[in-house]
Amino acid sequence: MGTGCFYCAFENGVKVLEWKGKLEKFHTVFQAELMGLKETIIKECRGNETTKISTDGLSSVTAVPDPQTLINLSETSSPFSYRIEIYW
């Protein structure tokens, strides 16, 4: 089967985007949470806007004190926002 991950983006309370991913069955739920955070950061952090990310995975929030460490800046196609807030 595998472990799934998911994120959705809202603007003004309206869902505007969703993404689903699946890891191999040997991956953990923690790895799926980190993958979801990484994909959110890559796809949603643009320009100078503050990006607010909410997650139900406290372990992911505490494991990633600096969200920029999750990605390689070359993976983004636009200017990267350095204002990222992750909430649990």
MINUVEX-101758 format. One record per atom (N, C-alpha, C): residue in one letter; residue number from 0; x, z, y. Coordinates in steps of 0.02 Angstrom, whole numbers, always signed. Example, Ala and Ser with C-alpha at 12.3 -4.5 7.8 and 13.67 -1.06 7.14 Angstrom:
// MINUVEX-101758
(rec "a",0,(+660,+390,-284))
(rec "a",0,(+615,+390,-225))
(rec "a",0,(+660,+390,-165))
(rec "s",1,(+642,+354,-112))
(rec "s",1,(+684,+357,-53))
(rec "s",1,(+645,+394,+2))
// end
This chain:
// MINUVEX-101758
(rec "m",0,(+42,+0,-59))
(rec "m",0,(+0,+0,+0))
(rec "m",0,(+44,+0,+63))
(rec "g",1,(+70,+57,+82))
(rec "g",1,(+111,+60,+142))
(rec "g",1,(+84,+109,+193))
(rec "t",2,(+123,+120,+245))
(rec "t",2,(+105,+165,+298))
(rec "t",2,(+89,+124,+360))
(rec "g",3,(+32,+137,+391))
(rec "g",3,(+11,+98,+448))
(rec "g",3,(+25,+132,+514))
(rec "c",4,(+29,+91,+567))
(rec "c",4,(+36,+116,+634))
(rec "c",4,(-7,+73,+680))
(rec "f",5,(-26,+101,+737))
(rec "f",5,(-75,+69,+780))
(rec "f",5,(-67,+93,+851))
(rec "y",6,(-81,+51,+900))
(rec "y",6,(-89,+74,+968))
(rec "y",6,(-140,+30,+1003))
(rec "c",7,(-169,+58,+1055))
(rec "c",7,(-214,+20,+1097))
(rec "c",7,(-199,+37,+1170))
(rec "a",8,(-211,-9,+1214))
(rec "a",8,(-198,+0,+1285))
(rec "a",8,(-264,-2,+1323))
(rec "f",9,(-270,+43,+1372))
(rec "f",9,(-330,+47,+1414))
(rec "f",9,(-310,+36,+1486))
(rec "e",10,(-353,+2,+1523))
(rec "e",10,(-347,-5,+1595))
(rec "e",10,(-415,+12,+1624))
(rec "n",11,(-416,+62,+1668))
(rec "n",11,(-478,+85,+1699))
(rec "n",11,(-531,+102,+1647))
(rec "g",12,(-509,+134,+1592))
(rec "g",12,(-555,+156,+1540))
(rec "g",12,(-580,+102,+1493))
(rec "v",13,(-554,+42,+1499))
(rec "v",13,(-575,-14,+1456))
(rec "v",13,(-517,-35,+1412))
(rec "k",14,(-529,-39,+1346))
(rec "k",14,(-476,-61,+1301))
(rec "k",14,(-461,-134,+1313))
(rec "v",15,(-397,-149,+1327))
(rec "v",15,(-377,-217,+1343))
(rec "v",15,(-331,-247,+1290))
(rec "l",16,(-304,-205,+1245))
(rec "l",16,(-257,-230,+1196))
(rec "l",16,(-253,-181,+1138))
(rec "e",17,(-243,-208,+1078))
(rec "e",17,(-229,-165,+1021))
(rec "e",17,(-178,-200,+976))
(rec "w",18,(-140,-160,+941))
(rec "w",18,(-88,-185,+897))
(rec "w",18,(-88,-143,+833))
(rec "k",19,(-80,-175,+776))
(rec "k",19,(-76,-140,+712))
(rec "k",19,(-14,-164,+675))
(rec "g",20,(+20,-117,+643))
(rec "g",20,(+79,-134,+603))
(rec "g",20,(+76,-98,+537))
(rec "k",21,(+116,-121,+491))
(rec "k",21,(+118,-89,+425))
(rec "k",21,(+189,-88,+401))
(rec "l",22,(+210,-29,+379))
(rec "l",22,(+277,-21,+351))
(rec "l",22,(+272,-20,+275))
(rec "e",23,(+327,-28,+242))
(rec "e",23,(+329,-26,+168))
(rec "e",23,(+310,+44,+144))
(rec "k",24,(+291,+49,+81))
(rec "k",24,(+266,+113,+54))
(rec "k",24,(+318,+168,+52))
(rec "f",25,(+382,+151,+55))
(rec "f",25,(+433,+203,+53))
(rec "f",25,(+445,+235,+122))
(rec "h",26,(+414,+208,+176))
(rec "h",26,(+421,+238,+242))
(rec "h",26,(+375,+298,+250))
(rec "t",27,(+393,+343,+295))
(rec "t",27,(+354,+403,+306))
(rec "t",27,(+305,+394,+364))
(rec "v",28,(+258,+441,+370))
(rec "v",28,(+211,+441,+426))
(rec "v",28,(+250,+450,+491))
(rec "f",29,(+302,+491,+490))
(rec "f",29,(+343,+501,+550))
(rec "f",29,(+374,+435,+573))
(rec "q",30,(+399,+395,+527))
(rec "q",30,(+427,+330,+544))
(rec "q",30,(+373,+284,+574))
(rec "a",31,(+313,+287,+547))
(rec "a",31,(+258,+247,+573))
(rec "a",31,(+240,+268,+644))
(rec "e",32,(+240,+334,+658))
(rec "e",32,(+226,+358,+725))
(rec "e",32,(+279,+332,+774))
(rec "l",33,(+342,+335,+754))
(rec "l",33,(+395,+310,+798))
(rec "l",33,(+390,+235,+809))
(rec "m",34,(+371,+198,+757))
(rec "m",34,(+362,+126,+764))
(rec "m",34,(+305,+111,+814))
(rec "g",35,(+250,+148,+809))
(rec "g",35,(+195,+139,+856))
(rec "g",35,(+217,+154,+928))
(rec "l",36,(+255,+207,+938))
(rec "l",36,(+280,+223,+1005))
(rec "l",36,(+326,+168,+1030))
(rec "k",37,(+371,+145,+987))
(rec "k",37,(+418,+92,+1007))
(rec "k",37,(+381,+29,+1029))
(rec "e",38,(+333,+7,+990))
(rec "e",38,(+295,-53,+1007))
(rec "e",38,(+256,-44,+1071))
(rec "t",39,(+229,+15,+1081))
(rec "t",39,(+192,+29,+1143))
(rec "t",39,(+239,+23,+1203))
(rec "i",40,(+297,+53,+1198))
(rec "i",40,(+346,+52,+1253))
(rec "i",40,(+368,-20,+1267))
(rec "i",41,(+383,-58,+1216))
(rec "i",41,(+405,-127,+1226))
(rec "i",41,(+352,-170,+1259))
(rec "k",42,(+290,-164,+1237))
(rec "k",42,(+238,-208,+1261))
(rec "k",42,(+205,-185,+1325))
(rec "e",43,(+206,-121,+1340))
(rec "e",43,(+167,-96,+1396))
(rec "e",43,(+207,-73,+1456))
(rec "c",44,(+271,-66,+1451))
(rec "c",44,(+310,-40,+1507))
(rec "c",44,(+341,-98,+1546))
(rec "r",45,(+309,-113,+1602))
(rec "r",45,(+332,-168,+1644))
(rec "r",45,(+335,-146,+1716))
(rec "g",46,(+379,-177,+1753))
(rec "g",46,(+382,-167,+1825))
(rec "g",46,(+395,-94,+1844))
(rec "n",47,(+364,-74,+1897))
(rec "n",47,(+375,-7,+1924))
(rec "n",47,(+316,+40,+1912))
(rec "e",48,(+268,+19,+1872))
(rec "e",48,(+211,+61,+1859))
(rec "e",48,(+229,+117,+1810))
(rec "t",49,(+196,+175,+1819))
(rec "t",49,(+205,+229,+1771))
(rec "t",49,(+162,+215,+1710))
(rec "t",50,(+193,+219,+1652))
(rec "t",50,(+157,+209,+1589))
(rec "t",50,(+146,+276,+1557))
(rec "k",51,(+82,+293,+1541))
(rec "k",51,(+65,+356,+1509))
(rec "k",51,(+45,+341,+1437))
(rec "i",52,(+78,+374,+1391))
(rec "i",52,(+66,+364,+1320))
(rec "i",52,(+41,+430,+1290))
(rec "s",53,(-15,+427,+1255))
(rec "s",53,(-42,+486,+1221))
(rec "s",53,(-35,+475,+1146))
(rec "t",54,(-14,+527,+1111))
(rec "t",54,(-6,+523,+1038))
(rec "t",54,(-30,+588,+1007))
(rec "d",55,(-49,+584,+944))
(rec "d",55,(-67,+646,+908))
(rec "d",55,(-10,+672,+866))
(rec "g",56,(+48,+639,+872))
(rec "g",56,(+106,+659,+832))
(rec "g",56,(+156,+701,+872))
(rec "l",57,(+148,+767,+870))
(rec "l",57,(+194,+810,+908))
(rec "l",57,(+266,+801,+886))
(rec "s",58,(+277,+789,+822))
(rec "s",58,(+346,+781,+798))
(rec "s",58,(+379,+720,+831))
(rec "s",59,(+341,+668,+844))
(rec "s",59,(+369,+608,+877))
(rec "s",59,(+387,+624,+950))
(rec "v",60,(+343,+661,+983))
(rec "v",60,(+355,+677,+1053))
(rec "v",60,(+418,+719,+1060))
(rec "t",61,(+427,+768,+1017))
(rec "t",61,(+486,+812,+1021))
(rec "t",61,(+549,+777,+996))
(rec "a",62,(+542,+727,+953))
(rec "a",62,(+600,+692,+927))
(rec "a",62,(+627,+641,+977))
(rec "v",63,(+587,+622,+1025))
(rec "v",63,(+607,+570,+1073))
(rec "v",63,(+603,+598,+1144))
(rec "p",64,(+652,+637,+1164))
(rec "p",64,(+650,+665,+1232))
(rec "p",64,(+656,+611,+1286))
(rec "d",65,(+689,+555,+1270))
(rec "d",65,(+696,+500,+1317))
(rec "d",65,(+668,+437,+1283))
(rec "p",66,(+608,+414,+1302))
(rec "p",66,(+576,+357,+1269))
(rec "p",66,(+619,+293,+1269))
(rec "q",67,(+664,+287,+1317))
(rec "q",67,(+705,+227,+1321))
(rec "q",67,(+754,+221,+1262))
(rec "t",68,(+767,+277,+1228))
(rec "t",68,(+812,+275,+1171))
(rec "t",68,(+781,+239,+1111))
(rec "l",69,(+715,+230,+1112))
(rec "l",69,(+682,+197,+1056))
(rec "l",69,(+692,+122,+1055))
(rec "i",70,(+710,+93,+1111))
(rec "i",70,(+713,+20,+1113))
(rec "i",70,(+780,-6,+1137))
(rec "n",71,(+792,-67,+1120))
(rec "n",71,(+849,-105,+1146))
(rec "n",71,(+819,-145,+1204))
(rec "l",72,(+847,-138,+1264))
(rec "l",72,(+817,-172,+1322))
(rec "l",72,(+813,-247,+1313))
(rec "s",73,(+853,-276,+1270))
(rec "s",73,(+849,-348,+1258))
(rec "s",73,(+785,-367,+1221))
(rec "e",74,(+749,-318,+1193))
(rec "e",74,(+687,-332,+1158))
(rec "e",74,(+629,-344,+1206))
(rec "t",75,(+636,-324,+1268))
(rec "t",75,(+582,-332,+1316))
(rec "t",75,(+588,-399,+1351))
(rec "s",76,(+531,-427,+1369))
(rec "s",76,(+532,-493,+1401))
(rec "s",76,(+522,-488,+1476))
(rec "s",77,(+516,-427,+1502))
(rec "s",77,(+505,-418,+1574))
(rec "s",77,(+543,-356,+1597))
(rec "p",78,(+547,-346,+1663))
(rec "p",78,(+582,-287,+1688))
(rec "p",78,(+553,-223,+1657))
(rec "f",79,(+596,-178,+1638))
(rec "f",79,(+576,-118,+1602))
(rec "f",79,(+561,-61,+1650))
(rec "s",80,(+505,-28,+1640))
(rec "s",80,(+486,+29,+1681))
(rec "s",80,(+523,+91,+1657))
(rec "y",81,(+553,+126,+1704))
(rec "y",81,(+588,+187,+1685))
(rec "y",81,(+543,+248,+1694))
(rec "r",82,(+479,+236,+1709))
(rec "r",82,(+432,+291,+1717))
(rec "r",82,(+384,+291,+1658))
(rec "i",83,(+404,+327,+1607))
(rec "i",83,(+363,+332,+1546))
(rec "i",83,(+348,+405,+1535))
(rec "e",84,(+284,+420,+1525))
(rec "e",84,(+264,+489,+1511))
(rec "e",84,(+229,+488,+1443))
(rec "i",85,(+253,+531,+1397))
(rec "i",85,(+222,+536,+1331))
(rec "i",85,(+189,+604,+1325))
(rec "y",86,(+126,+604,+1307))
(rec "y",86,(+86,+666,+1301))
(rec "y",86,(+64,+676,+1229))
(rec "w",87,(+57,+739,+1212))
(rec "w",87,(+30,+757,+1147))
(rec "w",87,(-35,+794,+1158))
// end
